Amino acid sequence: APLCTVCCCGFLNRAFAVVFMVSLTFAIVVGNVITLTVFVQTRQSRTPQGYLKSLAIADMMVGIVVVPFSVYTEVSLMVTYTPPVWYQSDSASQASLLSGPRNPWQPCMLIGPVFAGCTFVSISTIFLMTVERSVAILRPLHKDALVTRRRTLLLILLSWAASFLLALAPLLFSSNFTLEYNECSRMCNYSPVLLGNRLPRDANILLLFPVFDFTLLGGTFAVNIMSFTSIRQYSRRRKLLSEGSLTNGGGGGSCPHRPSFSDIKAAKTISILTFAFTASFSPIAVFVLGNVVGHTWCNFSFIAFWILTANSCCNVIIYSVRDHRFRKGVTLLFRRDNCPPQEEKT
């Protein structure tokens, strides 16, 4: 009876996990498909800021590649009760892997770097969006000259290349790491090859991930502070002008080059994206730090990784609430599908 209870509980836990993963896959894919469709079909979105919303591609890759693989693995375990070759059980993660990686190649060798790379693409794109908005706010007259489509596309390509290079760093610069599906996080994770129950000396290479993300997040917050300080100064001057405390003829009291309302609102939207990503990535940073010093934290790893995964469907929600142009584009998109074709005039 106790064995049956354990088996039933394990089956139910996996069933609930699969339902959660399938629902999350649907939300990520549908939300980001809508975002990309609005971008392609709306002329107003074809701006440098609009191109930076290509982070929806990275989010959609998580929903198309990463999460479905976890669903497939969990369903396979429920049906066959036989762990696949890429599966890393909790006991295996504690064992000494003296022989090194057990498989020269397996699906996690692709899925793991894709998830890590898409995560880095998201935060680097948010950083670029913040810089683009800061130029529009701090240098509104020079915005069109400094922020061009060509430069924006080049920066996007560089951010993708750098992000995926960093995602492969543990495999490129060390032979003491492998990628396996972990039963705790239920996702493909980097796993250090233990030597005599000890972590390898270069296990701290995993710290590159949180260092990179928090460096960009810190830079994003710094740029946001500069932008909002400038916005506050403009708002204060505008208030003084309306009250008559300043005169336009005084030279220094006028605000001839204040940022537009849309620029200010876009900056606020990007700051919300930054806070959302910081909140979703912080648990992962704590987990990686604990993993480097030898802690497993099984339950916490599931929470941390899937909070970060769920962030892939948050961007479209934030845009829907904050971005008037995006909401208008979604409305036109569905209205266009439902409108009957008009008869041609003779």
FIFI-38120 format. One record per residue (C-alpha): residue number from 1; z, y, x. Coordinates in pm, 1 decimal, always signed. Layout:
N
REC / NUM / Z / Y / X $
...
END
This chain:
346
REC / 1 / +0.0 / +0.0 / +0.0 $
REC / 2 / +80.4 / +255.6 / +272.6 $
REC / 3 / -250.7 / +176.7 / +443.6 $
REC / 4 / -437.6 / +223.0 / +114.9 $
REC / 5 / -260.0 / +553.3 / +59.2 $
REC / 6 / -361.4 / +676.2 / +404.0 $
REC / 7 / -722.0 / +568.9 / +346.1 $
REC / 8 / -737.8 / +734.0 / +4.3 $
REC / 9 / -586.4 / +1056.0 / +140.4 $
REC / 10 / -834.0 / +1055.3 / +428.4 $
REC / 11 / -1125.6 / +1000.4 / +190.1 $
REC / 12 / -1010.3 / +1280.5 / -40.3 $
REC / 13 / -962.0 / +1519.7 / +250.5 $
REC / 14 / -1314.3 / +1451.5 / +370.2 $
REC / 15 / -1449.1 / +1486.7 / +16.5 $
REC / 16 / -1285.5 / +1827.0 / -25.0 $
REC / 17 / -1413.9 / +1928.9 / +318.5 $
REC / 18 / -1769.5 / +1826.2 / +225.5 $
REC / 19 / -1755.4 / +2022.4 / -102.7 $
REC / 20 / -1632.7 / +2327.8 / +88.8 $
REC / 21 / -1905.9 / +2291.7 / +352.0 $
REC / 22 / -2184.2 / +2248.6 / +96.4 $
REC / 23 / -2064.6 / +2553.5 / -99.0 $
REC / 24 / -2046.0 / +2755.8 / +220.4 $
REC / 25 / -2395.9 / +2645.2 / +321.8 $
REC / 26 / -2532.5 / +2760.5 / -13.2 $
REC / 27 / -2357.6 / +3098.3 / +11.6 $
REC / 28 / -2472.6 / +3160.0 / +370.4 $
REC / 29 / -2835.2 / +3062.1 / +317.8 $
REC / 30 / -2886.2 / +3235.1 / -18.4 $
REC / 31 / -2707.3 / +3553.6 / +87.8 $
REC / 32 / -2898.1 / +3593.1 / +412.1 $
REC / 33 / -3232.6 / +3498.8 / +256.2 $
REC / 34 / -3177.8 / +3784.1 / +10.2 $
REC / 35 / -3089.8 / +4019.0 / +297.6 $
REC / 36 / -3403.8 / +3930.5 / +495.2 $
REC / 37 / -3625.1 / +3946.8 / +185.0 $
REC / 38 / -3497.2 / +4295.4 / +100.7 $
REC / 39 / -3563.0 / +4402.0 / +459.1 $
REC / 40 / -3918.7 / +4269.1 / +459.5 $
REC / 41 / -4017.5 / +4403.1 / +117.7 $
REC / 42 / -3843.0 / +4742.3 / +130.2 $
REC / 43 / -4013.7 / +5012.6 / +334.2 $
REC / 44 / -3693.3 / +5215.5 / +361.3 $
REC / 45 / -3535.9 / +4925.8 / +552.3 $
REC / 46 / -3800.3 / +4926.1 / +826.3 $
REC / 47 / -3598.5 / +5153.5 / +1052.9 $
REC / 48 / -3411.3 / +5085.5 / +1378.8 $
REC / 49 / -3095.3 / +5034.9 / +1174.2 $
REC / 50 / -3285.0 / +4799.4 / +944.0 $
REC / 51 / -3411.6 / +4595.1 / +1239.3 $
REC / 52 / -3054.3 / +4556.9 / +1360.8 $
REC / 53 / -2975.0 / +4384.1 / +1033.1 $
REC / 54 / -3170.2 / +4094.8 / +1181.7 $
REC / 55 / -2825.2 / +3953.0 / +1254.0 $
REC / 56 / -2888.4 / +3787.6 / +916.0 $
REC / 57 / -3118.8 / +3549.9 / +1107.5 $
REC / 58 / -2828.4 / +3438.8 / +1325.2 $
REC / 59 / -2606.1 / +3397.0 / +1020.6 $
REC / 60 / -2874.2 / +3196.3 / +840.7 $
REC / 61 / -2914.3 / +2966.7 / +1142.6 $
REC / 62 / -2546.2 / +2880.3 / +1105.1 $
REC / 63 / -2606.4 / +2788.0 / +741.6 $
REC / 64 / -2924.6 / +2589.1 / +812.2 $
REC / 65 / -2836.5 / +2410.8 / +1137.5 $
REC / 66 / -2462.8 / +2411.7 / +1210.0 $
REC / 67 / -2289.2 / +2351.4 / +876.4 $
REC / 68 / -2536.1 / +2087.9 / +744.5 $
REC / 69 / -2476.5 / +1880.5 / +1057.6 $
REC / 70 / -2104.2 / +1880.6 / +984.6 $
REC / 71 / -2180.7 / +1778.1 / +625.4 $
REC / 72 / -2402.0 / +1494.0 / +748.2 $
REC / 73 / -2135.7 / +1366.4 / +988.2 $
REC / 74 / -1856.6 / +1383.0 / +730.1 $
REC / 75 / -2065.3 / +1204.1 / +466.9 $
REC / 76 / -2159.2 / +936.3 / +721.3 $
REC / 77 / -1790.8 / +874.8 / +792.3 $
REC / 78 / -1715.1 / +852.4 / +419.4 $
REC / 79 / -1994.6 / +604.0 / +353.4 $
REC / 80 / -2000.8 / +381.0 / +663.4 $
REC / 81 / -1646.8 / +431.5 / +802.7 $
REC / 82 / -1812.0 / +403.7 / +1144.1 $
REC / 83 / -1786.9 / +706.9 / +1374.0 $
REC / 84 / -2125.9 / +811.2 / +1517.1 $
REC / 85 / -2173.9 / +821.0 / +1892.7 $
REC / 86 / -2122.2 / +1197.1 / +1903.9 $
REC / 87 / -1785.4 / +1176.4 / +1725.4 $
REC / 88 / -1473.8 / +1267.6 / +1923.5 $
REC / 89 / -1155.3 / +1136.2 / +1768.1 $
REC / 90 / -818.6 / +1293.9 / +1828.2 $
REC / 91 / -712.1 / +1001.0 / +2044.2 $
REC / 92 / -1028.2 / +1028.5 / +2251.7 $
REC / 93 / -961.6 / +1396.1 / +2311.1 $
REC / 94 / -624.2 / +1302.6 / +2457.5 $
REC / 95 / -763.6 / +1024.1 / +2672.6 $
REC / 96 / -876.1 / +1049.3 / +3030.5 $
REC / 97 / -1253.9 / +1061.8 / +3053.2 $
REC / 98 / -1286.2 / +954.5 / +3414.5 $
REC / 99 / -1648.2 / +853.2 / +3373.5 $
REC / 100 / -1755.7 / +1199.7 / +3258.1 $
REC / 101 / -1973.5 / +1265.3 / +2953.4 $
REC / 102 / -2042.7 / +947.2 / +2761.4 $
REC / 103 / -2389.6 / +1045.0 / +2641.3 $
REC / 104 / -2656.0 / +1232.8 / +2840.2 $
REC / 105 / -2780.1 / +1397.2 / +2520.1 $
REC / 106 / -2664.8 / +1401.4 / +2159.5 $
REC / 107 / -2710.4 / +1637.0 / +1860.6 $
REC / 108 / -2400.4 / +1838.1 / +1950.7 $
REC / 109 / -2571.5 / +1944.4 / +2273.3 $
REC / 110 / -2793.2 / +2155.1 / +2044.8 $
REC / 111 / -2561.1 / +2234.2 / +1753.6 $
REC / 112 / -2271.7 / +2360.8 / +1969.1 $
REC / 113 / -2470.3 / +2621.2 / +2168.9 $
REC / 114 / -2649.8 / +2733.2 / +1850.7 $
REC / 115 / -2317.3 / +2810.4 / +1681.8 $
REC / 116 / -2175.5 / +2984.6 / +1989.2 $
REC / 117 / -2498.2 / +3176.1 / +2050.7 $
REC / 118 / -2523.8 / +3294.6 / +1689.6 $
REC / 119 / -2162.7 / +3413.1 / +1707.2 $
REC / 120 / -2237.5 / +3618.5 / +2017.3 $
REC / 121 / -2555.8 / +3754.4 / +1860.4 $
REC / 122 / -2355.4 / +3875.7 / +1560.9 $
REC / 123 / -2100.8 / +4070.1 / +1763.4 $
REC / 124 / -2360.8 / +4211.9 / +2004.7 $
REC / 125 / -2575.0 / +4324.8 / +1709.8 $
REC / 126 / -2275.5 / +4490.3 / +1544.3 $
REC / 127 / -2214.7 / +4672.1 / +1873.3 $
REC / 128 / -2577.5 / +4790.9 / +1880.9 $
REC / 129 / -2552.7 / +4903.4 / +1518.6 $
REC / 130 / -2241.7 / +5102.8 / +1605.7 $
REC / 131 / -2412.8 / +5270.9 / +1899.8 $
REC / 132 / -2717.7 / +5352.9 / +1683.7 $
REC / 133 / -2498.9 / +5516.3 / +1417.3 $
REC / 134 / -2299.4 / +5707.0 / +1679.8 $
REC / 135 / -2622.6 / +5859.9 / +1813.5 $
REC / 136 / -2716.8 / +5963.0 / +1458.9 $
REC / 137 / -2376.0 / +6128.1 / +1414.2 $
REC / 138 / -2317.2 / +6279.2 / +1758.7 $
REC / 139 / -2678.3 / +6373.5 / +1837.4 $
REC / 140 / -2855.9 / +6403.7 / +1501.0 $
REC / 141 / -3137.9 / +6619.9 / +1641.2 $
REC / 142 / -3215.5 / +6367.2 / +1915.1 $
REC / 143 / -3177.2 / +6052.8 / +1703.7 $
REC / 144 / -3549.0 / +5989.0 / +1650.4 $
REC / 145 / -3625.6 / +6041.4 / +2019.5 $
REC / 146 / -3340.0 / +5824.7 / +2151.4 $
REC / 147 / -3341.3 / +5545.9 / +1893.1 $
REC / 148 / -3694.6 / +5414.0 / +1852.8 $
REC / 149 / -3821.9 / +5090.9 / +1701.7 $
REC / 150 / -3951.5 / +4971.1 / +2037.7 $
REC / 151 / -3620.3 / +5025.5 / +2215.2 $
REC / 152 / -3430.5 / +4867.9 / +1926.8 $
REC / 153 / -3647.7 / +4555.7 / +1928.5 $
REC / 154 / -3611.2 / +4528.1 / +2306.5 $
REC / 155 / -3232.1 / +4552.9 / +2283.1 $
REC / 156 / -3230.4 / +4291.7 / +2006.7 $
REC / 157 / -3430.6 / +4048.9 / +2222.5 $
REC / 158 / -3203.6 / +4111.1 / +2522.4 $
REC / 159 / -2892.3 / +4054.5 / +2310.7 $
REC / 160 / -3029.9 / +3722.0 / +2183.7 $
REC / 161 / -3120.5 / +3607.0 / +2535.2 $
REC / 162 / -2784.0 / +3708.8 / +2682.1 $
REC / 163 / -2591.3 / +3556.0 / +2390.8 $
REC / 164 / -2751.0 / +3213.3 / +2418.1 $
REC / 165 / -2727.4 / +3218.4 / +2798.1 $
REC / 166 / -2354.4 / +3280.3 / +2764.2 $
REC / 167 / -2330.1 / +3004.6 / +2501.5 $
REC / 168 / -2471.5 / +2759.6 / +2758.4 $
REC / 169 / -2252.5 / +2885.0 / +3043.6 $
REC / 170 / -2003.7 / +2590.3 / +3040.8 $
REC / 171 / -2295.1 / +2345.6 / +3075.0 $
REC / 172 / -2494.4 / +2553.4 / +3323.3 $
REC / 173 / -2213.6 / +2644.3 / +3561.2 $
REC / 174 / -1993.7 / +2335.8 / +3540.0 $
REC / 175 / -2032.7 / +1958.8 / +3519.5 $
REC / 176 / -1688.2 / +1913.1 / +3367.3 $
REC / 177 / -1778.0 / +1992.4 / +3006.3 $
REC / 178 / -1944.8 / +1802.3 / +2727.5 $
REC / 179 / -2015.3 / +1874.9 / +2362.6 $
REC / 180 / -1887.9 / +1637.9 / +2095.7 $
REC / 181 / -1812.8 / +1647.3 / +1725.7 $
REC / 182 / -1438.7 / +1701.5 / +1695.2 $
REC / 183 / -1247.4 / +1545.5 / +1405.6 $
REC / 184 / -1000.4 / +1835.2 / +1401.9 $
REC / 185 / -1240.7 / +2128.2 / +1371.5 $
REC / 186 / -1513.0 / +1909.8 / +1211.4 $
REC / 187 / -1765.6 / +2088.9 / +1423.2 $
REC / 188 / -1939.0 / +2047.4 / +1757.6 $
REC / 189 / -1706.3 / +2186.3 / +2025.5 $
REC / 190 / -1697.9 / +2209.3 / +2402.6 $
REC / 191 / -1470.8 / +1939.6 / +2542.8 $
REC / 192 / -1347.8 / +1946.5 / +2904.6 $
REC / 193 / -1374.6 / +1619.0 / +3092.8 $
REC / 194 / -1016.0 / +1521.1 / +3174.7 $
REC / 195 / -937.9 / +1397.9 / +3523.5 $
REC / 196 / -619.1 / +1194.3 / +3531.5 $
REC / 197 / -498.5 / +1353.9 / +3207.2 $
REC / 198 / -545.7 / +1694.3 / +3367.9 $
REC / 199 / -785.7 / +1968.1 / +3277.0 $
REC / 200 / -1053.6 / +2046.7 / +3537.6 $
REC / 201 / -1001.6 / +2348.9 / +3757.3 $
REC / 202 / -1288.3 / +2536.3 / +3597.4 $
REC / 203 / -1161.1 / +2483.3 / +3241.4 $
REC / 204 / -1094.1 / +2857.9 / +3221.5 $
REC / 205 / -1470.4 / +2914.6 / +3205.8 $
REC / 206 / -1424.4 / +2887.5 / +2829.5 $
REC / 207 / -1233.1 / +3214.6 / +2846.6 $
REC / 208 / -1569.9 / +3385.1 / +2898.4 $
REC / 209 / -1624.3 / +3351.2 / +2524.1 $
REC / 210 / -1324.0 / +3553.5 / +2400.9 $
REC / 211 / -1354.1 / +3796.9 / +2694.2 $
REC / 212 / -1715.7 / +3873.0 / +2600.8 $
REC / 213 / -1640.7 / +3915.0 / +2232.9 $
REC / 214 / -1328.5 / +4126.4 / +2274.7 $
REC / 215 / -1500.2 / +4344.2 / +2535.1 $
REC / 216 / -1778.4 / +4423.2 / +2288.4 $
REC / 217 / -1530.0 / +4460.7 / +2003.9 $
REC / 218 / -1325.1 / +4701.9 / +2215.0 $
REC / 219 / -1638.6 / +4900.2 / +2294.8 $
REC / 220 / -1732.0 / +4898.4 / +1926.3 $
REC / 221 / -1393.2 / +5033.8 / +1826.2 $
REC / 222 / -1414.1 / +5302.7 / +2097.5 $
REC / 223 / -1757.3 / +5417.8 / +1978.5 $
REC / 224 / -1635.3 / +5415.5 / +1617.1 $
REC / 225 / -1339.9 / +5635.2 / +1712.4 $
REC / 226 / -1576.7 / +5886.3 / +1874.3 $
REC / 227 / -1801.9 / +5887.1 / +1568.4 $
REC / 228 / -1522.5 / +5927.6 / +1316.5 $
REC / 229 / -1360.5 / +6199.6 / +1526.8 $
REC / 230 / -1688.4 / +6390.8 / +1510.5 $
REC / 231 / -1714.7 / +6325.5 / +1135.4 $
REC / 232 / -1363.9 / +6459.3 / +1087.1 $
REC / 233 / -1447.9 / +6775.0 / +1280.3 $
REC / 234 / -1761.2 / +6832.0 / +1072.0 $
REC / 235 / -1567.4 / +6774.8 / +750.3 $
REC / 236 / -1296.6 / +7016.3 / +858.2 $
REC / 237 / -1547.4 / +7288.5 / +946.4 $
REC / 238 / -1730.4 / +7235.0 / +619.2 $
REC / 239 / -1404.6 / +7271.0 / +428.1 $
REC / 240 / -1319.1 / +7590.9 / +614.2 $
REC / 241 / -1665.3 / +7730.1 / +543.3 $
REC / 242 / -1631.6 / +7656.4 / +173.2 $
REC / 243 / -1295.4 / +7830.1 / +167.2 $
REC / 244 / -1433.6 / +8133.1 / +348.3 $
REC / 245 / -1210.5 / +8092.6 / +654.1 $
REC / 246 / -1519.1 / +8076.8 / +874.0 $
REC / 247 / -1837.7 / +8277.8 / +850.8 $
REC / 248 / -2185.8 / +8164.0 / +936.1 $
REC / 249 / -2243.6 / +8480.3 / +1132.2 $
REC / 250 / -1966.3 / +8403.2 / +1377.6 $
REC / 251 / -2181.1 / +8163.5 / +1572.6 $
REC / 252 / -1925.8 / +7890.6 / +1638.4 $
REC / 253 / -1811.8 / +7840.4 / +1282.6 $
REC / 254 / -2130.7 / +7706.4 / +1128.1 $
REC / 255 / -2234.4 / +7339.9 / +1117.4 $
REC / 256 / -2614.7 / +7347.9 / +1142.7 $
REC / 257 / -2644.0 / +6996.3 / +1282.4 $
REC / 258 / -2393.7 / +6795.2 / +1085.2 $
REC / 259 / -2483.0 / +6429.1 / +1020.1 $
REC / 260 / -2624.7 / +6326.8 / +686.8 $
REC / 261 / -2415.2 / +6160.3 / +419.3 $
REC / 262 / -2612.4 / +5835.2 / +461.0 $
REC / 263 / -2535.9 / +5829.2 / +835.0 $
REC / 264 / -2165.3 / +5875.6 / +769.4 $
REC / 265 / -2161.8 / +5604.6 / +503.9 $
REC / 266 / -2353.3 / +5366.2 / +731.1 $
REC / 267 / -2098.6 / +5426.1 / +1008.3 $
REC / 268 / -1816.4 / +5338.3 / +768.0 $
REC / 269 / -1999.8 / +5022.0 / +660.9 $
REC / 270 / -2044.5 / +4911.8 / +1022.6 $
REC / 271 / -1676.1 / +4975.9 / +1091.0 $
REC / 272 / -1592.1 / +4742.3 / +801.9 $
REC / 273 / -1821.8 / +4479.6 / +955.5 $
REC / 274 / -1638.5 / +4523.2 / +1285.6 $
REC / 275 / -1298.0 / +4471.4 / +1126.4 $
REC / 276 / -1426.9 / +4164.5 / +939.1 $
REC / 277 / -1564.2 / +4006.7 / +1256.0 $
REC / 278 / -1249.4 / +4088.0 / +1453.0 $
REC / 279 / -1034.9 / +3922.5 / +1187.3 $
REC / 280 / -1257.8 / +3613.9 / +1179.3 $
REC / 281 / -1286.7 / +3575.9 / +1557.6 $
REC / 282 / -923.2 / +3635.3 / +1652.8 $
REC / 283 / -806.2 / +3283.2 / +1546.7 $
REC / 284 / -1083.8 / +3131.2 / +1761.4 $
REC / 285 / -971.7 / +3335.1 / +2061.1 $
REC / 286 / -615.4 / +3210.2 / +2016.1 $
REC / 287 / -740.1 / +2851.3 / +1984.3 $
REC / 288 / -958.5 / +2873.2 / +2297.8 $
REC / 289 / -669.3 / +3018.7 / +2496.8 $
REC / 290 / -442.3 / +2738.5 / +2377.6 $
REC / 291 / -709.5 / +2478.1 / +2450.4 $
REC / 292 / -748.0 / +2600.7 / +2807.9 $
REC / 293 / -375.9 / +2555.4 / +2874.1 $
REC / 294 / -377.4 / +2208.6 / +2715.8 $
REC / 295 / -282.0 / +2249.7 / +2347.4 $
REC / 296 / -479.7 / +2069.2 / +2075.3 $
REC / 297 / -366.3 / +2244.0 / +1753.2 $
REC / 298 / -569.5 / +2016.4 / +1526.5 $
REC / 299 / -507.7 / +2179.6 / +1187.9 $
REC / 300 / -529.6 / +2528.7 / +1332.4 $
REC / 301 / -866.1 / +2451.0 / +1494.5 $
REC / 302 / -1018.7 / +2365.7 / +1155.3 $
REC / 303 / -891.4 / +2690.6 / +1005.0 $
REC / 304 / -1006.0 / +2898.1 / +1302.3 $
REC / 305 / -1359.7 / +2759.5 / +1327.6 $
REC / 306 / -1432.1 / +2766.3 / +957.1 $
REC / 307 / -1297.7 / +3118.7 / +908.5 $
REC / 308 / -1549.3 / +3225.3 / +1172.8 $
REC / 309 / -1823.1 / +3022.9 / +1001.5 $
REC / 310 / -1743.8 / +3179.1 / +663.5 $
REC / 311 / -1798.4 / +3521.3 / +821.3 $
REC / 312 / -2172.5 / +3442.8 / +817.1 $
REC / 313 / -2182.4 / +3512.4 / +443.2 $
REC / 314 / -1959.5 / +3821.5 / +455.5 $
REC / 315 / -2223.1 / +4063.8 / +579.0 $
REC / 316 / -2434.0 / +4043.5 / +264.6 $
REC / 317 / -2120.9 / +4101.2 / +53.4 $
REC / 318 / -2029.1 / +4410.2 / +254.0 $
REC / 319 / -2385.0 / +4545.0 / +228.3 $
REC / 320 / -2387.5 / +4481.6 / -146.6 $
REC / 321 / -2068.5 / +4685.1 / -190.2 $
REC / 322 / -2135.4 / +4964.8 / +58.9 $
REC / 323 / -2512.9 / +5007.5 / +100.0 $
REC / 324 / -2686.3 / +5180.9 / -191.2 $
REC / 325 / -3031.3 / +5114.6 / -46.3 $
REC / 326 / -2955.7 / +4744.2 / -14.6 $
REC / 327 / -2834.5 / +4723.6 / -373.5 $
REC / 328 / -3146.2 / +4905.9 / -487.8 $
REC / 329 / -3362.2 / +4666.9 / -287.4 $
REC / 330 / -3192.4 / +4363.3 / -443.0 $
REC / 331 / -3239.4 / +4513.3 / -790.4 $
REC / 332 / -3608.0 / +4575.7 / -727.1 $
REC / 333 / -3645.6 / +4227.0 / -582.0 $
REC / 334 / -3517.7 / +4047.8 / -891.7 $
REC / 335 / -3678.1 / +4295.6 / -1130.5 $
REC / 336 / -4011.5 / +4235.9 / -964.8 $
REC / 337 / -3974.8 / +3862.4 / -1020.3 $
REC / 338 / -3888.8 / +3906.6 / -1387.1 $
REC / 339 / -4140.4 / +4176.2 / -1478.5 $
REC / 340 / -4445.4 / +4047.6 / -1665.6 $
REC / 341 / -4779.5 / +4139.0 / -1509.0 $
REC / 342 / -4924.3 / +4459.2 / -1650.3 $
REC / 343 / -5267.5 / +4457.3 / -1807.3 $
REC / 344 / -5536.2 / +4642.9 / -1620.6 $
REC / 345 / -5664.7 / +4957.8 / -1781.3 $
REC / 346 / -6026.6 / +4960.6 / -1875.4 $
END
